[in-house]
Amino acid sequence: MTTSIKNYTNTFNIRGKEIKITAPARFDDSTQKVVPDMTLDNAAIKINIVKCLISLNLKRLKHYDKSGI
């Protein structure tokens, strides 16, 4: 499989606000579907966190422990 890196835009609805994130992602050249790439995925997550903090005017995200659920 051959792949390439292109910008990918994803839209999230967080606390009623629509937040668009554009970040590099790896695509399968034959299907044009996004394929996992840990480095690019982690970078996209960091971009998402920063944009959410700015958009929601927060200083940090709270950590929620789901072990009791």
C-alpha positions, 0 to 999 in steps of 0.5 A: 500500500502506498500512502501520502500525507494531506490536510484533513478537516474534521468538525467537532461539536463541543459544548454546543460550539462547532470547532473545525480542525485541519491537520495533516493525515495519512491517506491510502493512495488507492482508496483515499481513506485516512489510515492510522499514523500515530505521529500525525494522529497525536499531532492532530490531537494536540492541535485539537486540544489547543483550539478547544481551549482557545475557543472555549476560553479555558486554561486547561482541560479537566481530566475525568476518571471513567474507572467508576463508570 
